[in-house]
Amino acid sequence: MPLPGPLEVLSVSDLNRQARQLLEGALGRIMVEGEISNFKHHSSGHMYFSLKDSQAQLPMVMFASANARLTFRPRDGQHVLAQGRLTLYEVRGQYQLVAENLYPAGEGALWLKFEALRERLRGEGLFETARKQSLPSFPLTVGLITSPTGAVVHDLLNVLRRRAPQVTALLRPTLVQGAQAAADIVAAIAEQVAHGAADLLILARGGGSLEDLWPFNEEAVVRAVAACPLPVISAIGHETDMTLCDLAADVRAPTPSAAAELAVPEREGFLQLLDEQTQLLESQLRRRLAEMGRQLHSLEQQYAFRQPLRPIEIYRQTARDQQGRLDRAMTHLLNNFRQRTRAAQGLLEAADPQRPLERGYALVSREASGEPVARKRELRSGELLQIRFADGTAPARAGELGPGR
């Protein structure tokens, strides 16, 4: 049968390369669930196995650099979730998944939750470098948020005492594992901030499984770390562990001991810096004194120093002239003020309500409310009134008021 048209002839290598590029470009990172079979841990450190379900299987490879982070030992028959990228091994023409992370099925669900929350919070900008604070150069008090027992708190205190004995460590004991840990950590951060003594915080705990470290992936804890007004150093788990608190903190330390080293300068280094700054200050003072000596010598050569009284006489004459002008201006202002005061006094006297009373007028008001009565029509028959004269008041009562009022 003739071919339908001219076709490009590909080598096997070209075909496999194009197929690999299509696979890698189409799917990206994926998560696959299945059961491990044919597991082999090669002497090179790489792991080779398959994931299978009831109907199919998928070849897998996990390189040594990736499987070094595993917190468990994979085995045949184990149900896992594998995260990685699908590719094609061109030499054999076999497609496979290159695993970047591997989780027991229970932890896999947590990991999916971790990934979803990380992407959402990253979208809000909680992990942006621009919002992170710098650590203070010479803190006086370091707030510690960790378990009060175990190696972590002892490592932190030992490093702080060794590097900077002048620094105060303020420990707020907290739960670091379990259902109540997240709320306790959030409260601990708030209490350290409210206390007002700490210059920065260290949030720390030892290593553990993803489930053990989960309180440091809770959204409330991550937001509390991100919103903390004090710089926060996160030291959660081992160097290979990663939590959302690590991403939200201002600085991530690989271990609690490293966190303490980042928090405070070493005493010897601090003293050396102080000595260097002292020498620099002395040098600057010497240069400044030399410059001031040259300026003083220059001033000594000026006319004012050779004839010191002449400028004083000039200033005295200028002051006398200014005093005369000031006296004349003050006299004018006072006269003007007196005139305005007399005019205002006359207006006030004219507006004094006592004046009409002294000319024979009277002020009528209601006795009950004190409300003034200005017109006859406002009166009510028999109403008690009070009449104010120039020399006092007298009661009165309104008589019968006719229809015309």
Buried (B, 14 or more C-beta within 10 A) or exposed (E): EEEEEEEEEEEEEEEBBEBBEEBBEEEEEEBBBBBBBEBEBEEEEBBBBBBBEEEEBBBBBBBEEBBEBBBEEBEEEBEBBBBBBBBBBBEEEEBBBBBBBBBBEEBBEBBBEBBEBBEEBEEEEBBEEEEBBEBBEEBEBBBBBBBEEEEBBEBBBEBBEEBBEEBBBBBBBBBBBEEEBBBBBBBBBEEBBEEEEBBBBBBBBBBBBBEBBBBBBBEEBBBBBBEBEBBBBBBBBBEEBBBBBBBBBBBBBBBBBBBBBBBBBEBEEBEEEEEEEEEEEEEEEEEEEEEEEEEEEEEEEEEEEEEEEEEEEEEEEEEEEEEEEEEEEEEEEEEEEEEEEEEEEEEEEEEEEEEEBEEEEEBBBBBEEEEEBEEEEEBEEEBEBBBBEBEEEEEBEBEEBEEEE
